Amino acid sequence: MKRIIILISTSVLLVACGGNNEKSVEEIIASENLEEIRTERAEIVKKQTVYAEQIELLDAKISELDTNKKIALITSFTVKEEVFNHFIELQGNVSTKSLLVIYPEYPGILTNVYVKEGQQVSKGQKLAKIDDGGLTPQLAQMQIQADLAKTTYERQERLWKQKIGSEMQYLQAKTNYEAQNKMVNQMQEQIEKTIVKAPFSGTIDEVITEQGNMVSPGMTQLMRIVNLDNMHIETNVPERHITSITKDKKVEVDLPVLGEIIHSKISQVGNYINPANRTFKIEVPVPNGNKMIKPNLTAKIKINDYTNDKALLIPQSIISENAIGGQYIYVVTDKVNSLGIAQKTIIETGKTEGDFIEVLKGIEDGAEIILEGARSIKNGQEVKVITQK
């Protein structure tokens, strides 16, 4: 207080010394006397310094004595290490490798269709029959010739073992028998192609060609068969994720149409980057016990590409940027009871997930971070914590 009185007295003396005869600034400038102008400027600077010191002392005393001073009210939370899982989100389609349109292997009239749409069939089960165009009678005739060739061969073989007959007769009988057998087998294979069988167990999704129509190999679609047991999701992943998206990574599958979320893992990762869109393909199996998941169903998948077991997470909304693009938050320091000081802290951030972001540098486990009020305070300002989470 004594120092304040001295400073005030000094300022009064400085003013008094000028007296009534003191020239105004305008008059001194008008005189164009350089020495007089410099002297006047020095006097004014001296007065300015004295006044500034006085104001500082008075403000300090006011702050000390004012019981109604305004302290910024804030809320805060204590940041703690926790497990942080980051996901990338992609769009995909449900598919199955057990989906097939069946084509005939033999041309002719579709004489019989043994199944209906929606029918469950087993692998190898007969689905349809194509008219063989007279191959069956031909086979019967060939079989007779083959039986005769067999009898002749067996007879010549017995004689040859008894050293009766010539070797040429034996070899001719053997060759004839083998040739007849081969012809029979080939004819049986041809007739077998007239019978359409299920390539795998599944459901007849659609009968495309009706009984009585003419069919051709590789051209006429007979029916579609599908197995809904082994379903998977196919999607394309941007190449920038090639190091983090690997086999057995955890995946969360969302099927919006069914309102169902399934947890799975990546079963296959493609080894080819598509040059057209710079992506690679992955497959994710999905169980389908209730048979509600259908091929080409749209799915959203979230892949866990990054995990930190000791992450420090803060809301993105409390982060500010300085003039050079640096990110900062406010931390409560020197806290006594509910009062503390807001300390600006530069941070370095990592990946985000929802409304939260990972802090890599700048704060430590247990730091008290200002939450509400972070946008309206200044560095070094005294704050009062009204709620701490």
C-alpha positions in Angstrom: 0.0 0.0 0.0 2.9 2.3 0.8 4.3 1.7 -2.7 1.0 2.7 -4.2 1.0 6.0 -2.3 4.5 6.8 -3.4 3.7 6.1 -7.1 0.6 8.3 -6.9 2.6 11.1 -5.3 5.2 10.9 -8.0 2.6 11.2 -10.7 1.1 14.3 -9.1 4.5 15.9 -8.8 5.2 15.1 -12.5 2.0 16.9 -13.5 2.6 19.8 -11.1 6.1 20.4 -12.4 4.6 21.4 -15.7 2.7 24.2 -14.1 0.4 26.5 -15.9 3.2 27.6 -18.2 3.6 24.2 -19.8 3.2 24.2 -23.5 0.7 22.0 -25.2 1.9 19.2 -27.5 0.5 21.0 -30.5 2.5 24.1 -29.6 5.8 22.2 -29.1 5.3 20.5 -32.5 4.5 23.8 -34.1 7.8 25.3 -32.8 9.7 22.7 -34.9 12.4 22.6 -32.2 13.8 19.0 -32.4 15.3 19.1 -28.9 12.2 20.4 -27.3 10.1 17.8 -29.1 12.3 14.9 -27.9 12.3 16.2 -24.4 8.5 16.4 -24.4 8.2 12.8 -25.7 10.5 11.5 -23.0 8.4 13.2 -20.3 5.2 11.6 -21.7 6.7 8.1 -21.8 7.8 8.5 -18.2 4.3 9.4 -17.1 2.9 6.4 -19.2 5.2 4.0 -17.4 4.2 5.3 -14.0 0.5 5.1 -14.8 0.8 1.5 -16.1 2.5 0.4 -12.9 -0.2 2.1 -10.8 -3.0 0.4 -12.8 -1.3 -3.0 -12.3 -1.0 -2.5 -8.6 -4.6 -1.3 -8.3 -5.9 -4.3 -10.3 -4.0 -6.7 -8.1 -5.4 -5.2 -5.0 -9.0 -5.1 -6.4 -8.7 -8.8 -7.3 -7.5 -9.5 -3.8 -10.3 -7.6 -2.1 -13.2 -8.3 -4.5 -15.1 -11.3 -3.1 -17.5 -11.1 -6.0 -14.9 -11.6 -8.8 -16.1 -13.7 -11.8 -14.4 -17.2 -12.1 -15.1 -19.3 -15.1 -17.3 -22.2 -14.3 -16.4 -25.5 -16.1 -17.0 -29.2 -16.1 -14.2 -31.7 -16.4 -13.5 -35.4 -16.7 -10.5 -37.5 -15.8 -9.0 -39.3 -18.8 -8.1 -42.9 -18.2 -6.4 -45.6 -20.2 -8.9 -47.9 -21.9 -9.1 -50.4 -24.8 -9.7 -48.7 -28.1 -10.9 -50.5 -31.2 -10.9 -48.7 -34.5 -13.1 -49.9 -37.4 -13.3 -49.1 -41.0 -16.8 -49.3 -42.6 -17.5 -50.9 -46.0 -20.5 -51.9 -48.1 -20.8 -55.5 -49.3 -23.1 -58.1 -50.8 -24.1 -61.5 -49.5 -23.0 -64.3 -51.8 -22.7 -68.1 -51.9 -20.4 -70.4 -53.8 -23.3 -72.9 -53.8 -25.5 -71.0 -56.3 -25.7 -72.5 -59.8 -27.7 -72.3 -62.9 -27.9 -75.8 -64.4 -27.4 -76.3 -68.1 -28.0 -79.6 -70.1 -25.0 -81.7 -71.3 -27.0 -83.4 -74.1 -29.3 -81.9 -76.8 -32.9 -83.1 -77.0 -36.4 -82.8 -75.7 -36.8 -82.3 -71.9 -39.1 -85.2 -71.3 -39.3 -85.2 -67.5 -38.8 -82.6 -64.7 -38.8 -84.4 -61.4 -38.6 -81.4 -59.0 -40.5 -78.3 -58.1 -39.5 -74.8 -57.1 -38.6 -74.7 -53.4 -37.9 -78.4 -53.2 -35.0 -79.6 -51.1 -32.7 -81.9 -53.1 -29.6 -84.0 -52.2 -26.3 -84.2 -54.1 -26.6 -86.6 -57.1 -30.4 -86.6 -57.0 -32.2 -86.8 -60.4 -33.7 -83.5 -61.4 -34.7 -84.0 -65.0 -34.5 -86.3 -68.0 -33.7 -85.5 -71.6 -34.8 -87.8 -74.5 -31.7 -89.8 -75.5 -32.8 -90.0 -79.2 -32.6 -93.8 -79.4 -29.3 -94.3 -77.5 -30.8 -96.8 -75.1 -31.7 -99.4 -77.8 -28.2 -98.8 -79.3 -26.7 -99.5 -75.9 -28.7 -102.8 -75.6 -27.4 -103.9 -78.9 -23.8 -103.0 -78.0 -24.1 -104.8 -74.7 -25.1 -108.0 -76.6 -22.1 -107.6 -78.9 -19.9 -107.0 -75.8 -21.2 -110.1 -74.1 -20.5 -112.2 -77.2 -17.0 -110.7 -77.4 -16.5 -111.6 -73.8 -17.5 -115.2 -74.3 -15.3 -115.6 -77.3 -12.3 -114.0 -75.5 -12.7 -116.2 -72.4 -12.9 -119.3 -74.7 -9.8 -118.4 -76.6 -8.0 -117.6 -73.4 -8.7 -121.1 -72.0 -7.6 -122.7 -75.3 -4.4 -120.6 -75.4 -3.5 -121.6 -71.8 -3.9 -125.3 -73.0 -1.6 -124.5 -76.0 -4.6 -125.0 -78.4 -5.1 -122.5 -81.2 -2.9 -119.7 -82.3 -1.7 -116.6 -80.3 -3.2 -114.4 -83.0 -6.7 -115.8 -82.5 -6.3 -115.1 -78.7 -5.1 -111.6 -79.2 -7.9 -110.8 -81.7 -10.5 -112.0 -79.3 -9.0 -110.0 -76.5 -8.8 -106.8 -78.6 -12.4 -107.2 -79.9 -13.7 -107.7 -76.3 -11.8 -104.6 -75.0 -13.1 -102.5 -78.0 -16.7 -103.6 -77.4 -16.4 -102.8 -73.7 -15.1 -99.3 -74.5 -18.0 -98.7 -76.9 -20.5 -99.7 -74.2 -18.8 -97.4 -71.6 -18.9 -94.5 -74.0 -22.5 -95.1 -74.8 -23.4 -95.3 -71.1 -21.6 -92.0 -70.5 -23.7 -90.4 -73.3 -26.9 -91.7 -71.9 -25.8 -90.6 -68.4 -25.6 -87.0 -69.8 -29.4 -87.2 -70.6 -30.1 -87.4 -66.8 -29.8 -84.0 -65.0 -28.5 -84.5 -61.4 -28.0 -82.1 -58.5 -24.4 -81.0 -58.3 -24.8 -80.3 -54.5 -27.4 -80.5 -51.9 -29.7 -77.4 -51.8 -33.0 -75.9 -52.8 -34.4 -75.6 -56.3 -34.8 -71.9 -56.5 -36.4 -71.7 -60.0 -37.4 -74.1 -62.7 -36.5 -72.2 -65.8 -37.3 -74.6 -68.7 -40.5 -76.6 -68.5 -41.0 -80.2 -69.5 -41.4 -80.7 -73.3 -39.1 -78.0 -74.5 -36.0 -78.5 -76.7 -32.7 -77.9 -74.9 -29.1 -77.4 -76.0 -25.9 -77.8 -74.1 -24.4 -74.5 -72.8 -27.4 -72.5 -74.1 -30.6 -73.6 -72.3 -31.0 -72.8 -68.7 -32.8 -75.7 -67.0 -33.1 -74.6 -63.3 -31.3 -72.7 -60.5 -30.2 -74.5 -57.4 -28.9 -72.7 -54.3 -27.5 -73.8 -50.9 -28.0 -71.2 -48.2 -25.9 -72.9 -45.6 -22.5 -71.6 -46.6 -23.1 -67.8 -47.1 -20.4 -65.1 -47.2 -20.0 -61.4 -47.8 -17.8 -60.1 -50.6 -16.5 -56.5 -50.5 -13.7 -54.4 -51.9 -11.2 -52.8 -49.6 -9.1 -49.7 -50.6 -5.5 -50.6 -51.0 -4.3 -48.2 -48.3 -5.7 -50.7 -45.7 -3.7 -53.6 -47.2 -1.4 -53.9 -44.1 -4.1 -53.7 -41.5 -6.8 -55.9 -43.2 -5.6 -59.5 -42.8 -7.2 -63.0 -42.4 -9.0 -63.7 -39.1 -9.5 -59.9 -38.4 -12.7 -59.4 -36.4 -15.7 -58.1 -38.4 -19.1 -56.8 -37.4 -21.8 -57.5 -40.1 -24.9 -55.4 -40.2 -27.8 -56.6 -42.3 -30.2 -53.6 -42.3 -33.1 -55.3 -44.0 -33.1 -58.1 -41.4 -32.2 -55.9 -38.5 -29.5 -58.3 -37.5 -25.9 -57.9 -36.5 -23.5 -60.8 -36.8 -19.9 -61.1 -35.5 -17.5 -62.9 -37.7 -13.9 -62.9 -39.0 -12.3 -62.4 -42.4 -11.9 -65.9 -44.0 -10.1 -64.8 -47.2 -8.0 -61.8 -48.4 -7.4 -61.3 -52.1 -3.9 -61.1 -53.5 -4.8 -58.9 -56.4 -5.2 -55.1 -56.5 -7.8 -54.1 -59.1 -6.1 -51.4 -61.2 -9.5 -49.9 -62.0 -10.5 -48.9 -58.5 -7.3 -49.7 -56.5 -9.0 -52.2 -54.2 -8.6 -55.8 -53.1 -11.4 -58.3 -52.3 -12.1 -60.0 -49.0 -14.7 -62.6 -47.9 -16.5 -62.8 -44.6 -18.5 -66.0 -43.7 -21.9 -65.5 -42.2 -24.0 -68.2 -40.5 -27.5 -68.7 -41.8 -29.3 -71.1 -39.5 -32.7 -69.6 -40.1 -32.1 -69.4 -43.9 -33.2 -65.7 -43.9 -29.9 -64.4 -45.4 -30.2 -64.5 -49.2 -27.7 -64.0 -52.0 -27.2 -60.4 -53.1 -28.5 -59.0 -49.8 -26.8 -55.7 -49.0 -24.6 -55.7 -45.9 -22.6 -53.1 -44.0 -19.4 -54.4 -42.4 -17.1 -52.9 -39.8 -13.6 -54.3 -39.7 -11.3 -53.9 -36.7 -8.2 -52.6 -38.3 -6.5 -51.1 -35.2 -6.5 -51.8 -31.4 -4.8 -50.0 -28.5 -5.1 -51.5 -25.1 -4.0 -48.3 -23.3 -5.6 -45.6 -25.3 -6.5 -42.1 -24.0 -9.7 -40.9 -25.6 -11.3 -37.5 -25.5 -14.3 -35.9 -27.2 -13.5 -34.3 -30.5 -15.7 -31.3 -29.7 -13.3 -29.9 -27.1 -10.3 -29.7 -29.4 -9.3 -26.3 -30.8 -6.7 -25.2 -33.3 -4.1 -22.5 -33.1 -2.9 -20.2 -35.9 -0.4 -22.8 -37.2 -2.8 -25.7 -37.2 -1.7 -27.2 -33.9 -4.4 -28.9 -31.8 -4.8 -28.0 -28.1 -7.1 -28.6 -25.2 -7.3 -27.2 -21.6 -6.2 -29.2 -18.6 -7.0 -28.3 -15.0 -3.7 -27.8 -13.0 -2.9 -26.5 -9.5 -6.3 -27.6 -8.3 -7.3 -26.9 -4.7 -10.8 -28.1 -3.8 -12.8 -27.1 -6.8 -10.6 -24.2 -8.0 -7.7 -24.6 -10.5 -5.9 -23.1 -13.4 -6.8 -23.7 -17.0 -3.5 -24.8 -18.8 -3.5 -24.9 -22.6 -1.9 -28.2 -23.7 -0.8 -29.0 -27.3 -1.7 -32.5 -28.2 -1.2 -35.0 -31.1 -4.1 -37.1 -32.1 -4.6 -40.5 -33.8 -7.6 -42.4 -35.0 -11.2 -41.5 -34.4 -14.2 -43.7 -33.5 -17.6 -42.0 -33.3 -17.4 -38.8 -31.3 -14.1 -39.7 -29.6 -10.5 -39.4 -30.8 -7.3 -41.0 -29.6 -4.6 -38.7 -28.0 -1.1 -39.9 -28.8 0.9 -37.2 -27.1 0.4 -34.2 -24.8 -1.5 -35.7 -21.9 -1.1 -38.6 -19.5 -3.3 -41.1 -17.7 -5.3 -39.4 -15.0 -5.2 -35.8 -16.4 -8.2 -33.7 -15.7 -9.5 -32.3 -19.0 -11.9 -29.3 -19.3 -15.1 -30.4 -21.0 -17.9 -27.8 -20.9 -16.5 -24.2 -21.1 -13.4 -25.2 -23.0 -14.2 -22.8 -25.8 -14.6 -19.7 -23.6 -11.6 -19.7 -21.3 -8.0 -18.5 -21.7 -4.7 -20.0 -20.9 -3.8 -19.4 -17.2 -7.3 -18.4 -16.3 -8.7 -19.4 -12.9 -11.6 -21.8 -13.2 -14.0 -23.5 -10.9 -15.0 -27.2 -11.5 -18.7 -27.5 -10.9 -19.0 -31.1 -12.2 -16.3 -33.7 -12.6 -16.9 -37.0 -14.4 
